[in-house]
Amino acid sequence: MRSIAIFSGGLDSTVMLEHLLRAGDEVFALSIDYGQRHRRELEYARATAERLQIEWRLADLRAITPLLAGSSLTSSDVAVPHGHYAEESMKATVVPNRNMIMLAIAAGWALSRKCDRVAYGAHAGDHAIYPDCRPAFVEAMRHALGLADWDTLELYTPFLTLSKADIVREGARLGVDFASTWSCYEGGEVHCGRCGTCVERREAFALAGIADPTTYSSVLPLPPAP
């Protein structure tokens, strides 16, 4: 299989990239610069692609950042909420239609390169917060991509029913260098340890029983284990 992987440089997409490579795919990695506050993730994406010796492209969409306003990831006047993802405030991190935009660009590249599929790392922990990670959205996009061109194009979401802890376990099995992934939405020099994605990252390692190599500037108490 020839696959375009939507690759942020984060934990989920890095594990997905390694998963595709281990399956024997020829993988092309696509990162998107949409003016996100945490553009630091793109440095991690580039470095990982170079280490794995796969083709990496960066789509510069910063011109549309003002059209995606109202999110803490694209608007400097909206604070990044801290705490667990289950909290209502985490919806402030939703970027309008982000995944549909990314999938459309990835599909264009996939069709031009005669690839078989586009892959992205939506997982079960995202469903409650991010509308464009829900199974219903994935099925709709799978249908749309199947109609987008004369060539058949598959949408591949290997982690859709998995938890973040499951992804950490899979990454450990694959030997992923977790320290070379970036999650924090604050985008500082090290992970802040307080924003929703940092808390989710810490919790996933704890639930998976895997040592977390991440350096955090500070930490909030983790929620009780389910």
N, C-alpha and C positions, 0 to 999 in steps of 0.2 A: 504494500500500500504506500502511496505517496500522500503525505498529510501536511496541511498547514496548521500549525499550532498557534492559537492566540496566547501570547506569552508575555506576562507582565513582569516576570522576575520574582514573583511571589512564591509562597510555599506550594500552593495548589497547582499552579501552572508549571512549576519546575518539576514536581513529582509526575505530572501528566506527561511532560516532555520526556522524562526518563522512561516512563511507562511505554510510550510510543516507540522509542528507540529500542527498548528491550524486546518489544514485539516484532522488531525487524522492519519497521517503517522507515522510509526515506522521509525525513522531517525537515520542514522549512518553518522557521520561527518568525512570527510577526508580533511586534510590540507597537503600541499606539500611544503617541504623545498628544493628549487632549487638553493639555494645560493643567494636569492634576497637581495638587499641592505636593504630593509625594512622588515627584518626578525622579527621586533617587532610585526608585524601583527599576527604572530603565537602565541605569548603570549596571545593576545586578543582572538584568536580562542580557545585556551585551556581553558581559564577562562570562556568563554561563554558556552562551552560544559559542563564544570563542573557545572555551575549555572543551566543549563537546564537539567542536569542529563541525558545526552545522550552519547553514546559511541563515542569516538573521537580517531582517529588514525593520526599519523604524518608520512608521507612517506619521508624519508631522501634521497633526490636525489642530494646532494651537489657534488657527484662525477662527475656529468655531467655538472656542472656549466661552465667549460671551453669550452664545446661544444655549449653553448648557448651565446657565447660572442658577443659583438657588441651592446648590449643594455645598457642603463644607469642603468638598474635594476640588471644586472649581471656582468658588467665590471666597475671596480673602476675608470678607466681612461676616462669613458664617463660620462659627467656631466648630472645630472637630469635637464631637461629643465624646466624653469619657465614660467608661463603664462597660457592662456586659451587653452583647448584641441583642439580647432579648428585650432590652428596654426600648420604649417608643422613640426615644431621642435618637437612636441609631439610624432612623429613617432620614436624618439630615445628611447621611453619607451617600444617599442614592443619587447617582448622576443620571439625568433624564435620558432614557433610551440608550444608554451606553453600550450594552451588549449587542443590540440590533445594529448599531453603527459599526461596531467592531466586526461583527459577523458579515456584514455586507462587504466591507473592505477585504476581509480574509477570503470571502467567496470569490471576489473578483480576481484576486491573486491566484487562488486555487484553480480557477477555470483557465486563466492565462497560462499556468504552468502544467496544465493537464493532470492535476492532482485528483485523488479519489475522494478526499474528505477534508473537512474543516473540524478541528477539535478545540473545545474550550472546557475549562475546569469547574463548571458550576457543580456545587455539591449540596447535600441535603440541609446543611446548616445555613445556607444562603436563602432558602426558600421563603422564610418568614419576612425577611428584610428587603430582599432585592427581587422585584417583580420579574426581571428579565433573567432570573435563574430558576423560575418555577418549571415543573415538568410540562405544564400546559403551554408555556412560552416556547420551550424547547421543541415540543411537537409541532407547534405552528411554524417555527423557523425551519424545522426539518422538512416540512411540506413545501414551504416557500423556496428553499434552496433546491429542492427537487424540480421546481418549475422555472428556475432562474435562467436556464440555458439548455441547449440541446444535449449537452453532456450531463450525465448523472453526477450529482455531487451529494455526498453523505454528510450529515452533521453527527459528529461523534462526541458523546459526553460520558466518558467512562466512570465519572465519580458522582453522577447525578443522585444516586441513592445512598451514597456514603457520607458519613460524618467527617468532620475535620480530623478527629482522632483516628478514624480509619485511614485517612489520607497520610497522616504521619506514620502510621504502621506500614503502609505500603511504601512510603518513601524510605523508611529504615530498611525494609526488605531489599529495596533496589540499590541501597547504598548512597542515597542522595546526601549531598553536603548541605545540610539545613542552614549552616552558618552563612552560606552564599546565597540566601534568599532574603527578600525584603517584604515586610508586611505593613509596617507602621504608616498610618495616614498622616501623622504630623510631619514626616519627611525630614527629621533632624539628622544629626550625625550618627546617633544610635536610636534603636527603638525606644519610644517613650515609655512603654509599659502600661499606659493608662487608657489609650484609645480603644475602641471596640475591637479592632482587628488585632491589637497587641494582646488584649485580654483573651480573645478567642484563640490566638496562637499559643499562649501560655497554658490555657486550659486543655487544648488538644494534646500537647505533649504530656501533660499530667495524666490525662485520661488514658493515653496510649501506653503509659509507663515507659516513655522514651526520654532520655536526658535532653533537655532544651539547651542548645549551645548559644542561644541569643543573648546579647548584652542589652539590658534595659536600663534606662536612666532612673526609673523608679517603678514601683509596682503597686497595683491595687489588690486587695484580697480577692482570691478566686471565689466564684459562687460554689455552694455545696455541690458535691458530686451527685448526679441523679441516682 
